[in-house]
Amino acid sequence: MELRVLYNLFAKHPESGWIMKPNNARILFDFIKTNEVKNILDLGGGIGCAAAVASLALQQKGKEGRIDSVEQGQKCYDIAKALVPEELQKIIKFHLIPVSVWKHDSI
């Protein structure tokens, strides 16, 4: 799969407002392909575009790795699980973790 094709899959989705800009997708993809990246933590995973781009880069690089994508919203979590191509989900673990506020009296 080509990066452009993958990106367009997300860009055409009605919730595409949750994805990175094309230039940033290319920067992330190139960074992963040219650096010793193995494990990735994706905070605020949105509809899964960044995790999918990272997975594609690792796949094309021929490296094994793991991507943990954390999202707080059920809607985005469900879309990501449905939208990220199955072959790219092999190394992505999606986490749905609602936001909680922690406050300590001494802070």
C-alpha positions in Angstrom: 0.0 0.0 0.0 1.2 3.5 -0.8 1.2 6.3 1.8 -0.9 8.5 -0.5 -3.6 5.8 -0.8 -3.6 5.1 2.9 -3.9 8.8 3.7 -6.8 9.3 1.3 -8.7 6.5 3.0 -8.7 8.7 6.1 -9.1 12.1 4.3 -12.3 11.0 2.6 -14.0 9.8 5.8 -16.7 12.2 7.2 -14.7 12.5 10.4 -11.5 13.5 8.6 -11.2 16.6 10.8 -9.5 14.3 13.3 -6.5 13.5 11.1 -3.1 15.1 10.6 -2.4 17.2 7.6 -0.8 15.4 4.6 2.6 17.1 5.1 2.7 15.9 8.7 1.8 12.4 7.6 4.7 12.4 5.2 7.1 13.8 7.9 6.0 11.0 10.4 6.3 8.3 7.7 9.8 9.5 6.6 11.0 9.9 10.2 10.0 6.3 11.1 11.5 4.9 8.0 14.9 6.7 8.5 15.3 6.3 12.2 15.5 3.4 14.7 11.9 3.5 15.7 10.3 0.3 17.1 7.7 1.1 19.7 5.3 4.0 19.3 2.8 5.6 21.7 0.0 7.5 19.9 -1.9 9.7 22.3 -5.2 11.0 21.1 -5.4 8.5 18.3 -8.4 10.1 16.7 -9.7 8.0 13.8 -6.4 6.1 13.5 -4.5 7.9 10.8 -1.2 8.5 12.6 -1.2 4.9 13.9 -1.9 3.6 10.4 0.9 5.8 8.9 3.3 4.6 11.5 2.4 1.0 11.0 2.8 1.3 7.2 6.3 2.9 7.7 7.4 0.0 10.0 6.0 -2.5 7.6 7.8 -1.1 4.6 10.9 -0.7 6.6 10.7 -4.5 7.4 10.9 -3.8 11.1 8.8 -5.4 13.8 7.4 -3.0 16.4 4.4 -2.1 18.4 2.0 0.8 18.3 -0.2 1.7 21.3 -2.9 4.1 20.2 -4.8 5.7 23.1 -8.1 7.5 22.5 -10.6 8.9 24.9 -13.7 9.0 22.7 -15.8 6.0 21.9 -16.7 7.3 18.4 -13.1 7.9 17.3 -12.0 4.6 18.8 -14.7 2.7 16.9 -13.9 4.5 13.6 -10.2 3.8 14.0 -10.8 0.0 14.6 -13.0 -0.1 11.5 -11.0 2.2 9.2 -7.4 1.1 9.7 -6.6 -1.7 7.2 -6.4 -5.1 8.7 -2.9 -5.7 7.6 -1.7 -2.6 9.4 -3.7 -3.4 12.6 -1.4 -6.4 13.3 1.0 -4.3 15.3 -1.5 -1.7 16.6 -3.2 -2.0 19.9 -6.1 0.4 20.3 -6.9 1.5 23.9 -10.1 3.3 24.8 -9.3 5.2 28.0 -11.8 7.8 29.2 -10.3 11.0 30.6 -10.1 11.3 34.4 -9.1 14.2 36.5 -6.7 13.7 39.4 -6.2 16.3 42.0 -4.1 16.1 45.1 -4.5 18.6 47.9 -0.7 19.3 48.2 -0.3 20.2 44.6 
